[in-house]
């Protein structure tokens, strides 16, 4: 999110983000329908981060992979100190092929 | 958090961060006692962000201002479109003067 995306989010109460791949501000959900309506925006002590509480429309999912949350993997460390990412696929609620490839 | 801070966090299960002001990795809580013990680390779909679930020791607060959370202000917009930050001071659980000025 850049300054323009934040301003649009505050005024429209719909979450906007900066797309690094497309190099433009976009309305989250404009393709998928999973628009985020903002209930609350909070900022931290040194004002370089925000947390938003949102209601999600459409399929109630926020991740482009079809999951409710982007944070669908946890970091696990075995006894030898080796890292793995453990998937939690239960949260997948739509198939990205159906939504983004039309 | 930089790569060194993340590695120390994963191995020690105590949250470490990069201090931009001190230009070094630090153990969160080394002065205040409010050490964060990591229960879970999750990463997002494109692996440029993490969320950690932690148990907080000491006074059970994570903000240097003495509040439980750094996100103690919400962004409010009036009908004229003017922004204000609304404080929620109920969460202040310690006086920073007592903790950091000893």
N, CA and C atoms of all chains as a GROMACS GRO file, in nm:
protein
  612
    1UNK      N    1   0.084  -0.119   0.000
    1UNK     CA    2   0.000   0.000   0.000
    1UNK      C    3   0.088   0.125   0.000
    2UNK      N    4   0.064   0.214  -0.097
    2UNK     CA    5   0.136   0.341  -0.095
    2UNK      C    6   0.040   0.453  -0.049
    3UNK      N    7   0.088   0.579  -0.054
    3UNK     CA    8   0.006   0.689   0.000
    3UNK      C    9  -0.126   0.703  -0.076
    4UNK      N   10  -0.122   0.686  -0.209
    4UNK     CA   11  -0.244   0.698  -0.289
    4UNK      C   12  -0.342   0.586  -0.253
    5UNK      N   13  -0.291   0.466  -0.239
    5UNK     CA   14  -0.377   0.352  -0.205
    5UNK      C   15  -0.440   0.372  -0.067
    6UNK      N   16  -0.361   0.424   0.026
    6UNK     CA   17  -0.414   0.449   0.161
    6UNK      C   18  -0.524   0.555   0.158
    7UNK      N   19  -0.501   0.663   0.085
    7UNK     CA   20  -0.600   0.770   0.076
    7UNK      C   21  -0.730   0.718   0.013
    8UNK      N   22  -0.717   0.641  -0.094
    8UNK     CA   23  -0.837   0.585  -0.159
    8UNK      C   24  -0.910   0.490  -0.065
    9UNK      N   25  -0.834   0.414   0.012
    9UNK     CA   26  -0.894   0.321   0.108
    9UNK      C   27  -0.972   0.396   0.215
   10UNK      N   28  -0.912   0.502   0.269
   10UNK     CA   29  -0.978   0.578   0.376
   10UNK      C   30  -1.107   0.642   0.324
   11UNK      N   31  -1.102   0.700   0.204
   11UNK     CA   32  -1.219   0.774   0.154
   11UNK      C   33  -1.331   0.682   0.104
   12UNK      N   34  -1.294   0.572   0.038
   12UNK     CA   35  -1.396   0.485  -0.022
   12UNK      C   36  -1.441   0.375   0.074
   13UNK      N   37  -1.362   0.353   0.180
   13UNK     CA   38  -1.383   0.240   0.272
   13UNK      C   39  -1.375   0.105   0.201
   14UNK      N   40  -1.310   0.103   0.085
   14UNK     CA   41  -1.278  -0.022   0.015
   14UNK      C   42  -1.126  -0.031   0.007
   15UNK      N   43  -1.072  -0.147   0.042
   15UNK     CA   44  -0.925  -0.160   0.047
   15UNK      C   45  -0.864  -0.152  -0.092
   16UNK      N   46  -0.769  -0.061  -0.108
   16UNK     CA   47  -0.690  -0.046  -0.229
   16UNK      C   48  -0.544  -0.075  -0.194
   17UNK      N   49  -0.473  -0.132  -0.290
   17UNK     CA   50  -0.332  -0.164  -0.268
   17UNK      C   51  -0.250  -0.121  -0.389
   18UNK      N   52  -0.120  -0.111  -0.369
   18UNK     CA   53  -0.028  -0.085  -0.478
   18UNK      C   54   0.017  -0.220  -0.534
   19UNK      N   55  -0.004  -0.240  -0.662
   19UNK     CA   56   0.042  -0.363  -0.726
   19UNK      C   57   0.181  -0.340  -0.782
   20UNK      N   58   0.280  -0.412  -0.726
   20UNK     CA   59   0.416  -0.398  -0.776
   20UNK      C   60   0.429  -0.457  -0.916
   21UNK      N   61   0.353  -0.565  -0.944
   21UNK     CA   62   0.366  -0.627  -1.077
   21UNK      C   63   0.300  -0.539  -1.184
   22UNK      N   64   0.184  -0.481  -1.151
   22UNK     CA   65   0.114  -0.400  -1.251
   22UNK      C   66   0.153  -0.252  -1.244
   23UNK      N   67   0.226  -0.217  -1.138
   23UNK     CA   68   0.270  -0.079  -1.117
   23UNK      C   69   0.154   0.019  -1.118
   24UNK      N   70   0.046  -0.018  -1.046
   24UNK     CA   71  -0.065   0.075  -1.030
   24UNK      C   72  -0.145   0.040  -0.904
   25UNK      N   73  -0.222   0.138  -0.858
   25UNK     CA   74  -0.310   0.114  -0.746
   25UNK      C   75  -0.430   0.033  -0.796
   26UNK      N   76  -0.468  -0.068  -0.719
   26UNK     CA   77  -0.585  -0.144  -0.761
   26UNK      C   78  -0.682  -0.165  -0.647
   27UNK      N   79  -0.811  -0.173  -0.684
   27UNK     CA   80  -0.915  -0.205  -0.588
   27UNK      C   81  -0.912  -0.355  -0.564
   28UNK      N   82  -0.878  -0.395  -0.444
   28UNK     CA   83  -0.874  -0.537  -0.409
   28UNK      C   84  -1.011  -0.600  -0.436
   29UNK      N   85  -1.015  -0.704  -0.517
   29UNK     CA   86  -1.140  -0.772  -0.547
   29UNK      C   87  -1.203  -0.730  -0.677
   30UNK      N   88  -1.138  -0.640  -0.751
   30UNK     CA   89  -1.200  -0.592  -0.875
   30UNK      C   90  -1.217  -0.706  -0.977
   31UNK      N   91  -1.131  -0.807  -0.972
   31UNK     CA   92  -1.147  -0.924  -1.059
   31UNK      C   93  -1.220  -1.038  -0.989
   32UNK      N   94  -1.179  -1.067  -0.868
   32UNK     CA   95  -1.231  -1.184  -0.796
   32UNK      C   96  -1.366  -1.160  -0.732
   33UNK      N   97  -1.401  -1.034  -0.710
   33UNK     CA   98  -1.524  -1.002  -0.636
   33UNK      C   99  -1.505  -1.000  -0.486
   34UNK      N  100  -1.386  -1.041  -0.440
   34UNK     CA  101  -1.361  -1.046  -0.296
   34UNK      C  102  -1.316  -0.910  -0.242
   35UNK      N  103  -1.403  -0.811  -0.258
   35UNK     CA  104  -1.376  -0.674  -0.213
   35UNK      C  105  -1.373  -0.669  -0.061
   36UNK      N  106  -1.280  -0.589  -0.008
   36UNK     CA  107  -1.266  -0.574   0.137
   36UNK      C  108  -1.326  -0.440   0.181
   37UNK      N  109  -1.435  -0.443   0.255
   37UNK     CA  110  -1.494  -0.320   0.309
   37UNK      C  111  -1.434  -0.294   0.447
   38UNK      N  112  -1.381  -0.173   0.463
   38UNK     CA  113  -1.303  -0.140   0.582
   38UNK      C  114  -1.393  -0.106   0.700
   39UNK      N  115  -1.374  -0.174   0.809
   39UNK     CA  116  -1.445  -0.142   0.933
   39UNK      C  117  -1.361  -0.054   1.023
   40UNK      N  118  -1.231  -0.076   1.023
   40UNK     CA  119  -1.143   0.001   1.112
   40UNK      C  120  -1.002   0.000   1.055
   41UNK      N  121  -0.933   0.115   1.069
   41UNK     CA  122  -0.791   0.121   1.035
   41UNK      C  123  -0.717   0.169   1.158
   42UNK      N  124  -0.617   0.096   1.201
   42UNK     CA  125  -0.538   0.135   1.317
   42UNK      C  126  -0.394   0.156   1.272
   43UNK      N  127  -0.323   0.248   1.336
   43UNK     CA  128  -0.183   0.270   1.303
   43UNK      C  129  -0.097   0.247   1.428
   44UNK      N  130   0.030   0.218   1.406
   44UNK     CA  131   0.116   0.180   1.518
   44UNK      C  132   0.187   0.302   1.577
   45UNK      N  133   0.266   0.277   1.683
   45UNK     CA  134   0.324   0.385   1.762
   45UNK      C  135   0.410   0.480   1.679
   46UNK      N  136   0.486   0.429   1.584
   46UNK     CA  137   0.570   0.519   1.503
   46UNK      C  138   0.512   0.544   1.364
   47UNK      N  139   0.387   0.504   1.344
   47UNK     CA  140   0.311   0.538   1.225
   47UNK      C  141   0.378   0.497   1.094
   48UNK      N  142   0.437   0.378   1.094
   48UNK     CA  143   0.488   0.325   0.968
   48UNK      C  144   0.420   0.192   0.931
   49UNK      N  145   0.311   0.162   1.001
   49UNK     CA  146   0.237   0.039   0.970
   49UNK      C  147   0.091   0.060   1.004
   50UNK      N  148   0.003  -0.011   0.934
   50UNK     CA  149  -0.139  -0.009   0.969
   50UNK      C  150  -0.191  -0.152   0.977
   51UNK      N  151  -0.299  -0.166   1.054
   51UNK     CA  152  -0.377  -0.290   1.056
   51UNK      C  153  -0.520  -0.250   1.020
   52UNK      N  154  -0.581  -0.324   0.928
   52UNK     CA  155  -0.720  -0.296   0.891
   52UNK      C  156  -0.808  -0.414   0.930
   53UNK      N  157  -0.925  -0.384   0.984
   53UNK     CA  158  -1.027  -0.485   1.003
   53UNK      C  159  -1.127  -0.468   0.890
   54UNK      N  160  -1.152  -0.576   0.815
   54UNK     CA  161  -1.235  -0.567   0.696
   54UNK      C  162  -1.341  -0.677   0.692
   55UNK      N  163  -1.450  -0.648   0.620
   55UNK     CA  164  -1.547  -0.750   0.583
   55UNK      C  165  -1.520  -0.785   0.437
   56UNK      N  166  -1.509  -0.914   0.409
   56UNK     CA  167  -1.475  -0.957   0.274
   56UNK      C  168  -1.600  -1.005   0.202
   57UNK      N  169  -1.623  -0.950   0.082
   57UNK     CA  170  -1.740  -0.988   0.002
   57UNK      C  171  -1.707  -1.111  -0.083
   58UNK      N  172  -1.795  -1.146  -0.173
   58UNK     CA  173  -1.773  -1.257  -0.266
   58UNK      C  174  -1.757  -1.388  -0.193
   59UNK      N  175  -1.643  -1.454  -0.213
   59UNK     CA  176  -1.620  -1.586  -0.154
   59UNK      C  177  -1.552  -1.577  -0.018
   60UNK      N  178  -1.547  -1.457   0.041
   60UNK     CA  179  -1.493  -1.439   0.175
   60UNK      C  180  -1.348  -1.487   0.184
   61UNK      N  181  -1.273  -1.465   0.076
   61UNK     CA  182  -1.133  -1.506   0.072
   61UNK      C  183  -1.048  -1.387   0.029
   62UNK      N  184  -0.926  -1.380   0.081
   62UNK     CA  185  -0.840  -1.266   0.048
   62UNK      C  186  -0.716  -1.303  -0.031
   63UNK      N  187  -0.685  -1.431  -0.043
   63UNK     CA  188  -0.561  -1.471  -0.110
   63UNK      C  189  -0.588  -1.513  -0.254
   64UNK      N  190  -0.496  -1.473  -0.344
   64UNK     CA  191  -0.515  -1.506  -0.486
   64UNK      C  192  -0.504  -1.656  -0.512
   65UNK      N  193  -0.459  -1.733  -0.413
   65UNK     CA  194  -0.451  -1.879  -0.428
   65UNK      C  195  -0.584  -1.945  -0.397
   66UNK      N  196  -0.684  -1.864  -0.355
   66UNK     CA  197  -0.815  -1.920  -0.325
   66UNK      C  198  -0.839  -1.945  -0.177
   67UNK      N  199  -0.739  -1.910  -0.096
   67UNK     CA  200  -0.753  -1.934   0.047
   67UNK      C  201  -0.809  -1.810   0.118
   68UNK      N  202  -0.868  -1.833   0.234
   68UNK     CA  203  -0.922  -1.723   0.313
   68UNK      C  204  -0.812  -1.622   0.346
   69UNK      N  205  -0.696  -1.672   0.386
   69UNK     CA  206  -0.584  -1.587   0.425
   69UNK      C  207  -0.460  -1.623   0.344
   70UNK      N  208  -0.375  -1.523   0.318
   70UNK     CA  209  -0.246  -1.550   0.255
   70UNK      C  210  -0.152  -1.628   0.347
   71UNK      N  211  -0.179  -1.626   0.475
   71UNK     CA  212  -0.086  -1.686   0.573
   71UNK      C  213  -0.125  -1.831   0.600
   72UNK      N  214  -0.117  -1.914   0.496
   72UNK     CA  215  -0.166  -2.052   0.503
   72UNK      C  216  -0.052  -2.152   0.528
   73UNK      N  217   0.069  -2.104   0.555
   73UNK     CA  218   0.182  -2.193   0.583
   73UNK      C  219   0.255  -2.149   0.709
   74UNK      N  220   0.292  -2.245   0.790
   74UNK     CA  221   0.370  -2.214   0.910
   74UNK      C  222   0.512  -2.269   0.893
   75UNK      N  223   0.606  -2.202   0.959
   75UNK     CA  224   0.747  -2.241   0.954
   75UNK      C  225   0.772  -2.342   1.064
   76UNK      N  226   0.816  -2.462   1.024
   76UNK     CA  227   0.847  -2.566   1.121
   76UNK      C  228   0.997  -2.594   1.118
   77UNK      N  229   1.054  -2.623   1.234
   77UNK     CA  230   1.197  -2.654   1.243
   77UNK      C  231   1.212  -2.791   1.307
   78UNK      N  232   1.285  -2.880   1.239
   78UNK     CA  233   1.303  -3.013   1.299
   78UNK      C  234   1.422  -3.010   1.396
   79UNK      N  235   1.451  -3.127   1.456
   79UNK     CA  236   1.555  -3.132   1.559
   79UNK      C  237   1.694  -3.102   1.504
   80UNK      N  238   1.712  -3.125   1.374
   80UNK     CA  239   1.842  -3.095   1.311
   80UNK      C  240   1.853  -2.948   1.271
   81UNK      N  241   1.748  -2.872   1.296
   81UNK     CA  242   1.751  -2.730   1.263
   81UNK      C  243   1.710  -2.700   1.120
   82UNK      N  244   1.652  -2.799   1.053
   82UNK     CA  245   1.609  -2.778   0.914
   82UNK      C  246   1.467  -2.720   0.910
   83UNK      N  247   1.449  -2.618   0.824
   83UNK     CA  248   1.319  -2.553   0.813
   83UNK      C  249   1.231  -2.623   0.709
   84UNK      N  250   1.104  -2.630   0.735
   84UNK     CA  251   1.006  -2.667   0.633
   84UNK      C  252   0.886  -2.576   0.648
   85UNK      N  253   0.809  -2.564   0.540
   85UNK     CA  254   0.683  -2.488   0.545
   85UNK      C  255   0.568  -2.588   0.543
   86UNK      N  256   0.487  -2.584   0.646
   86UNK     CA  257   0.375  -2.677   0.657
   86UNK      C  258   0.248  -2.609   0.603
   87UNK      N  259   0.186  -2.675   0.505
   87UNK     CA  260   0.066  -2.619   0.442
   87UNK      C  261  -0.060  -2.650   0.523
   88UNK      N  262  -0.150  -2.555   0.521
   88UNK     CA  263  -0.281  -2.577   0.578
   88UNK      C  264  -0.382  -2.545   0.468
   89UNK      N  265  -0.419  -2.647   0.393
   89UNK     CA  266  -0.502  -2.626   0.274
   89UNK      C  267  -0.651  -2.621   0.303
   90UNK      N  268  -0.687  -2.641   0.428
   90UNK     CA  269  -0.830  -2.642   0.461
   90UNK      C  270  -0.899  -2.511   0.426
   91UNK      N  271  -0.819  -2.404   0.418
   91UNK     CA  272  -0.880  -2.272   0.398
   91UNK      C  273  -0.908  -2.239   0.251
   92UNK      N  274  -0.877  -2.328   0.157
   92UNK     CA  275  -0.898  -2.294   0.017
   92UNK      C  276  -1.048  -2.296  -0.015
   93UNK      N  277  -1.103  -2.182  -0.054
   93UNK     CA  278  -1.248  -2.174  -0.076
   93UNK      C  279  -1.286  -2.147  -0.221
   94UNK      N  280  -1.186  -2.114  -0.306
   94UNK     CA  281  -1.217  -2.107  -0.449
   94UNK      C  282  -1.096  -2.152  -0.529
   95UNK      N  283  -1.121  -2.187  -0.654
   95UNK     CA  284  -1.014  -2.232  -0.744
   95UNK      C  285  -0.970  -2.111  -0.827
   96UNK      N  286  -0.845  -2.069  -0.813
   96UNK     CA  287  -0.800  -1.949  -0.886
   96UNK      C  288  -0.820  -1.962  -1.036
   97UNK      N  289  -0.812  -2.084  -1.090
   97UNK     CA  290  -0.831  -2.102  -1.234
   97UNK      C  291  -0.970  -2.057  -1.278
   98UNK      N  292  -1.068  -2.080  -1.192
   98UNK     CA  293  -1.205  -2.040  -1.225
   98UNK      C  294  -1.224  -1.889  -1.219
   99UNK      N  295  -1.149  -1.825  -1.132
   99UNK     CA  296  -1.173  -1.684  -1.102
   99UNK      C  297  -1.089  -1.590  -1.189
  100UNK      N  298  -0.963  -1.627  -1.212
  100UNK     CA  299  -0.873  -1.534  -1.278
  100UNK      C  300  -0.848  -1.566  -1.426
  101UNK      N  301  -0.891  -1.685  -1.472
  101UNK     CA  302  -0.858  -1.725  -1.610
  101UNK      C  303  -0.976  -1.714  -1.705
  102UNK      N  304  -1.086  -1.658  -1.657
  102UNK     CA  305  -1.204  -1.645  -1.742
  102UNK      C  306  -1.176  -1.556  -1.861
  103UNK      N  307   1.236  -0.652   1.100
  103UNK     CA  308   1.306  -0.780   1.111
  103UNK      C  309   1.387  -0.806   0.983
  104UNK      N  310   1.517  -0.831   0.998
  104UNK     CA  311   1.597  -0.868   0.881
  104UNK      C  312   1.625  -1.019   0.888
  105UNK      N  313   1.707  -1.068   0.794
  105UNK     CA  314   1.730  -1.214   0.785
  105UNK      C  315   1.793  -1.267   0.914
  106UNK      N  316   1.888  -1.191   0.970
  106UNK     CA  317   1.955  -1.236   1.093
  106UNK      C  318   1.854  -1.242   1.209
  107UNK      N  319   1.770  -1.141   1.219
  107UNK     CA  320   1.669  -1.138   1.326
  107UNK      C  321   1.571  -1.254   1.311
  108UNK      N  322   1.531  -1.283   1.188
  108UNK     CA  323   1.438  -1.394   1.164
  108UNK      C  324   1.503  -1.527   1.202
  109UNK      N  325   1.628  -1.546   1.162
  109UNK     CA  326   1.697  -1.672   1.195
  109UNK      C  327   1.710  -1.688   1.347
  110UNK      N  328   1.747  -1.580   1.416
  110UNK     CA  329   1.759  -1.588   1.563
  110UNK      C  330   1.624  -1.617   1.627
  111UNK      N  331   1.520  -1.559   1.571
  111UNK     CA  332   1.385  -1.582   1.623
  111UNK      C  333   1.344  -1.727   1.606
  112UNK      N  334   1.368  -1.783   1.488
  112UNK     CA  335   1.330  -1.922   1.461
  112UNK      C  336   1.405  -2.017   1.554
  113UNK      N  337   1.536  -1.995   1.570
  113UNK     CA  338   1.616  -2.090   1.648
  113UNK      C  339   1.596  -2.077   1.799
  114UNK      N  340   1.582  -1.954   1.847
  114UNK     CA  341   1.571  -1.932   1.992
  114UNK      C  342   1.426  -1.935   2.040
  115UNK      N  343   1.332  -1.923   1.947
  115UNK     CA  344   1.190  -1.908   1.980
  115UNK      C  345   1.162  -1.783   2.065
  116UNK      N  346   1.254  -1.688   2.062
  116UNK     CA  347   1.232  -1.556   2.124
  116UNK      C  348   1.239  -1.453   2.012
  117UNK      N  349   1.142  -1.362   2.008
  117UNK     CA  350   1.135  -1.266   1.897
  117UNK      C  351   1.252  -1.168   1.900
  118UNK      N  352   1.326  -1.162   1.789
  118UNK     CA  353   1.433  -1.066   1.769
  118UNK      C  354   1.393  -0.973   1.653
  119UNK      N  355   1.435  -0.849   1.661
  119UNK     CA  356   1.404  -0.752   1.556
  119UNK      C  357   1.528  -0.673   1.521
  120UNK      N  358   1.524  -0.608   1.404
  120UNK     CA  359   1.630  -0.516   1.363
  120UNK      C  360   1.593  -0.378   1.411
  121UNK      N  361   1.679  -0.318   1.490
  121UNK     CA  362   1.656  -0.181   1.537
  121UNK      C  363   1.720  -0.084   1.439
  122UNK      N  364   1.635  -0.006   1.371
  122UNK     CA  365   1.688   0.093   1.278
  122UNK      C  366   1.762   0.204   1.352
  123UNK      N  367   1.716   0.239   1.473
  123UNK     CA  368   1.782   0.347   1.545
  123UNK      C  369   1.917   0.302   1.600
  124UNK      N  370   1.924   0.179   1.650
  124UNK     CA  371   2.050   0.130   1.707
  124UNK      C  372   2.135   0.056   1.605
  125UNK      N  373   2.076   0.031   1.488
  125UNK     CA  374   2.145  -0.042   1.381
  125UNK      C  375   2.201  -0.175   1.427
  126UNK      N  376   2.120  -0.249   1.502
  126UNK     CA  377   2.160  -0.385   1.540
  126UNK      C  378   2.037  -0.469   1.568
  127UNK      N  379   2.057  -0.601   1.564
  127UNK     CA  380   1.951  -0.692   1.601
  127UNK      C  381   1.936  -0.690   1.751
  128UNK      N  382   1.811  -0.687   1.799
  128UNK     CA  383   1.795  -0.691   1.942
  128UNK      C  384   1.688  -0.790   1.984
  129UNK      N  385   1.707  -0.845   2.105
  129UNK     CA  386   1.608  -0.934   2.164
  129UNK      C  387   1.498  -0.846   2.222
  130UNK      N  388   1.378  -0.858   2.164
  130UNK     CA  389   1.264  -0.782   2.214
  130UNK      C  390   1.241  -0.814   2.360
  131UNK      N  391   1.242  -0.711   2.446
  131UNK     CA  392   1.219  -0.731   2.588
  131UNK      C  393   1.346  -0.736   2.671
  132UNK      N  394   1.462  -0.718   2.606
  132UNK     CA  395   1.587  -0.729   2.683
  132UNK      C  396   1.597  -0.620   2.791
  133UNK      N  397   1.534  -0.505   2.768
  133UNK     CA  398   1.531  -0.399   2.870
  133UNK      C  399   1.403  -0.404   2.952
  134UNK      N  400   1.290  -0.418   2.885
  134UNK     CA  401   1.160  -0.408   2.953
  134UNK      C  402   1.119  -0.537   3.023
  135UNK      N  403   1.178  -0.649   2.982
  135UNK     CA  404   1.135  -0.778   3.036
  135UNK      C  405   1.018  -0.839   2.960
  136UNK      N  406   0.961  -0.762   2.866
  136UNK     CA  407   0.845  -0.810   2.791
  136UNK      C  408   0.888  -0.895   2.671
  137UNK      N  409   0.958  -1.003   2.702
  137UNK     CA  410   1.009  -1.093   2.598
  137UNK      C  411   0.891  -1.166   2.532
  138UNK      N  412   0.902  -1.184   2.400
  138UNK     CA  413   0.797  -1.254   2.324
  138UNK      C  414   0.843  -1.395   2.290
  139UNK      N  415   0.779  -1.496   2.348
  139UNK     CA  416   0.809  -1.635   2.315
  139UNK      C  417   0.720  -1.681   2.201
  140UNK      N  418   0.784  -1.731   2.095
  140UNK     CA  419   0.713  -1.760   1.971
  140UNK      C  420   0.639  -1.893   1.980
  141UNK      N  421   0.510  -1.889   1.952
  141UNK     CA  422   0.430  -2.011   1.945
  141UNK      C  423   0.416  -2.059   1.801
  142UNK      N  424   0.409  -1.965   1.707
  142UNK     CA  425   0.389  -2.001   1.567
  142UNK      C  426   0.438  -1.887   1.479
  143UNK      N  427   0.499  -1.922   1.365
  143UNK     CA  428   0.536  -1.824   1.263
  143UNK      C  429   0.470  -1.868   1.133
  144UNK      N  430   0.395  -1.779   1.072
  144UNK     CA  431   0.331  -1.809   0.943
  144UNK      C  432   0.384  -1.712   0.839
  145UNK      N  433   0.393  -1.758   0.715
  145UNK     CA  434   0.437  -1.670   0.607
  145UNK      C  435   0.329  -1.661   0.501
  146UNK      N  436   0.332  -1.554   0.423
  146UNK     CA  437   0.223  -1.531   0.327
  146UNK      C  438   0.253  -1.592   0.190
  147UNK      N  439   0.158  -1.576   0.099
  147UNK     CA  440   0.163  -1.646  -0.030
  147UNK      C  441   0.289  -1.615  -0.109
  148UNK      N  442   0.337  -1.491  -0.106
  148UNK     CA  443   0.458  -1.459  -0.182
  148UNK      C  444   0.581  -1.445  -0.093
  149UNK      N  445   0.569  -1.489   0.030
  149UNK     CA  446   0.682  -1.501   0.123
  149UNK      C  447   0.762  -1.373   0.142
  150UNK      N  448   0.690  -1.260   0.151
  150UNK     CA  449   0.760  -1.136   0.187
  150UNK      C  450   0.705  -1.078   0.317
  151UNK      N  451   0.627  -1.156   0.391
  151UNK     CA  452   0.573  -1.110   0.519
  151UNK      C  453   0.554  -1.229   0.610
  152UNK      N  454   0.564  -1.206   0.740
  152UNK     CA  455   0.532  -1.310   0.837
  152UNK      C  456   0.435  -1.256   0.941
  153UNK      N  457   0.363  -1.347   1.004
  153UNK     CA  458   0.282  -1.318   1.122
  153UNK      C  459   0.328  -1.414   1.230
  154UNK      N  460   0.354  -1.361   1.349
  154UNK     CA  461   0.394  -1.448   1.460
  154UNK      C  462   0.289  -1.444   1.570
  155UNK      N  463   0.262  -1.561   1.626
  155UNK     CA  464   0.179  -1.568   1.746
  155UNK      C  465   0.274  -1.588   1.862
  156UNK      N  466   0.265  -1.500   1.963
  156UNK     CA  467   0.363  -1.501   2.072
  156UNK      C  468   0.295  -1.493   2.208
  157UNK      N  469   0.366  -1.546   2.308
  157UNK     CA  470   0.328  -1.523   2.447
  157UNK      C  471   0.422  -1.416   2.500
  158UNK      N  472   0.366  -1.313   2.564
  158UNK     CA  473   0.447  -1.201   2.610
  158UNK      C  474   0.470  -1.213   2.761
  159UNK      N  475   0.597  -1.207   2.800
  159UNK     CA  476   0.632  -1.217   2.942
  159UNK      C  477   0.625  -1.078   3.008
  160UNK      N  478   0.671  -1.070   3.130
  160UNK     CA  479   0.678  -0.942   3.200
  160UNK      C  480   0.540  -0.883   3.221
  161UNK      N  481   0.521  -0.762   3.171
  161UNK     CA  482   0.394  -0.692   3.191
  161UNK      C  483   0.294  -0.720   3.080
  162UNK      N  484   0.321  -0.818   2.995
  162UNK     CA  485   0.228  -0.860   2.889
  162UNK      C  486   0.197  -0.744   2.793
  163UNK      N  487   0.299  -0.661   2.769
  163UNK     CA  488   0.281  -0.548   2.679
  163UNK      C  489   0.392  -0.552   2.574
  164UNK      N  490   0.361  -0.505   2.451
  164UNK     CA  491   0.461  -0.510   2.345
  164UNK      C  492   0.503  -0.373   2.295
  165UNK      N  493   0.436  -0.266   2.336
  165UNK     CA  494   0.469  -0.133   2.284
  165UNK      C  495   0.556  -0.056   2.383
  166UNK      N  496   0.654   0.017   2.328
  166UNK     CA  497   0.746   0.093   2.414
  166UNK      C  498   0.674   0.208   2.487
  167UNK      N  499   0.549   0.237   2.446
  167UNK     CA  500   0.474   0.342   2.514
  167UNK      C  501   0.402   0.287   2.638
  168UNK      N  502   0.414   0.158   2.662
  168UNK     CA  503   0.352   0.098   2.780
  168UNK      C  504   0.220   0.030   2.751
  169UNK      N  505   0.181   0.030   2.623
  169UNK     CA  506   0.054  -0.030   2.587
  169UNK      C  507   0.072  -0.177   2.545
  170UNK      N  508  -0.037  -0.252   2.557
  170UNK     CA  509  -0.034  -0.393   2.517
  170UNK      C  510   0.007  -0.405   2.370
  171UNK      N  511  -0.052  -0.320   2.286
  171UNK     CA  512  -0.026  -0.323   2.142
  171UNK      C  513   0.022  -0.187   2.094
  172UNK      N  514   0.104  -0.186   1.990
  172UNK     CA  515   0.143  -0.060   1.927
  172UNK      C  516   0.026   0.004   1.852
  173UNK      N  517  -0.074  -0.074   1.819
  173UNK     CA  518  -0.185  -0.024   1.735
  173UNK      C  519  -0.298   0.031   1.823
  174UNK      N  520  -0.265   0.137   1.898
  174UNK     CA  521  -0.358   0.191   1.997
  174UNK      C  522  -0.436   0.313   1.946
  175UNK      N  523  -0.422   0.342   1.817
  175UNK     CA  524  -0.495   0.455   1.758
  175UNK      C  525  -0.565   0.413   1.630
  176UNK      N  526  -0.686   0.461   1.613
  176UNK     CA  527  -0.758   0.434   1.488
  176UNK      C  528  -0.772   0.563   1.409
  177UNK      N  529  -0.780   0.546   1.277
  177UNK     CA  530  -0.794   0.660   1.186
  177UNK      C  531  -0.944   0.690   1.170
  178UNK      N  532  -0.983   0.811   1.206
  178UNK     CA  533  -1.123   0.852   1.192
  178UNK      C  534  -1.130   0.964   1.089
  179UNK      N  535  -1.238   0.962   1.011
  179UNK     CA  536  -1.259   1.065   0.907
  179UNK      C  537  -1.392   1.132   0.934
  180UNK      N  538  -1.393   1.266   0.946
  180UNK     CA  539  -1.521   1.334   0.969
  180UNK      C  540  -1.591   1.362   0.836
  181UNK      N  541  -1.708   1.423   0.844
  181UNK     CA  542  -1.788   1.441   0.722
  181UNK      C  543  -1.723   1.534   0.621
  182UNK      N  544  -1.632   1.620   0.670
  182UNK     CA  545  -1.560   1.710   0.578
  182UNK      C  546  -1.438   1.642   0.517
  183UNK      N  547  -1.416   1.516   0.556
  183UNK     CA  548  -1.303   1.444   0.500
  183UNK      C  549  -1.173   1.465   0.576
  184UNK      N  550  -1.182   1.525   0.696
  184UNK     CA  551  -1.061   1.551   0.775
  184UNK      C  552  -1.026   1.428   0.860
  185UNK      N  553  -0.897   1.394   0.861
  185UNK     CA  554  -0.853   1.278   0.938
  185UNK      C  555  -0.817   1.316   1.081
  186UNK      N  556  -0.848   1.229   1.174
  186UNK     CA  557  -0.794   1.241   1.310
  186UNK      C  558  -0.754   1.101   1.358
  187UNK      N  559  -0.665   1.098   1.455
  187UNK     CA  560  -0.627   0.971   1.517
  187UNK      C  561  -0.693   0.965   1.655
  188UNK      N  562  -0.772   0.863   1.676
  188UNK     CA  563  -0.843   0.849   1.804
  188UNK      C  564  -0.765   0.754   1.895
  189UNK      N  565  -0.729   0.803   2.014
  189UNK     CA  566  -0.650   0.722   2.107
  189UNK      C  567  -0.738   0.629   2.188
  190UNK      N  568  -0.681   0.513   2.216
  190UNK     CA  569  -0.745   0.419   2.306
  190UNK      C  570  -0.642   0.389   2.415
  191UNK      N  571  -0.648   0.465   2.523
  191UNK     CA  572  -0.543   0.458   2.626
  191UNK      C  573  -0.568   0.350   2.729
  192UNK      N  574  -0.680   0.282   2.716
  192UNK     CA  575  -0.711   0.180   2.817
  192UNK      C  576  -0.606   0.071   2.825
  193UNK      N  577  -0.531   0.055   2.712
  193UNK     CA  578  -0.438  -0.057   2.708
  193UNK      C  579  -0.303  -0.027   2.773
  194UNK      N  580  -0.282   0.094   2.827
  194UNK     CA  581  -0.150   0.125   2.883
  194UNK      C  582  -0.132   0.048   3.015
  195UNK      N  583  -0.033  -0.038   3.021
  195UNK     CA  584  -0.017  -0.122   3.140
  195UNK      C  585   0.112  -0.094   3.216
  196UNK      N  586   0.202  -0.013   3.155
  196UNK     CA  587   0.319   0.029   3.234
  196UNK      C  588   0.359   0.169   3.192
  197UNK      N  589   0.435   0.235   3.280
  197UNK     CA  590   0.483   0.370   3.251
  197UNK      C  591   0.624   0.358   3.193
  198UNK      N  592   0.644   0.400   3.069
  198UNK     CA  593   0.776   0.386   3.007
  198UNK      C  594   0.887   0.452   3.089
  199UNK      N  595   0.855   0.559   3.161
  199UNK     CA  596   0.957   0.627   3.243
  199UNK      C  597   1.014   0.532   3.349
  200UNK      N  598   0.928   0.448   3.403
  200UNK     CA  599   0.972   0.354   3.506
  200UNK      C  600   1.060   0.243   3.447
  201UNK      N  601   1.032   0.208   3.322
  201UNK     CA  602   1.095   0.089   3.263
  201UNK      C  603   1.224   0.121   3.190
  202UNK      N  604   1.226   0.234   3.116
  202UNK     CA  605   1.340   0.261   3.028
  202UNK      C  606   1.436   0.367   3.083
  203UNK      N  607   1.399   0.437   3.192
  203UNK     CA  608   1.484   0.547   3.241
  203UNK      C  609   1.560   0.511   3.366
  204UNK      N  610   1.552   0.386   3.409
  204UNK     CA  611   1.622   0.344   3.532
  204UNK      C  612   1.771   0.363   3.517
   0.00000   0.00000   0.00000
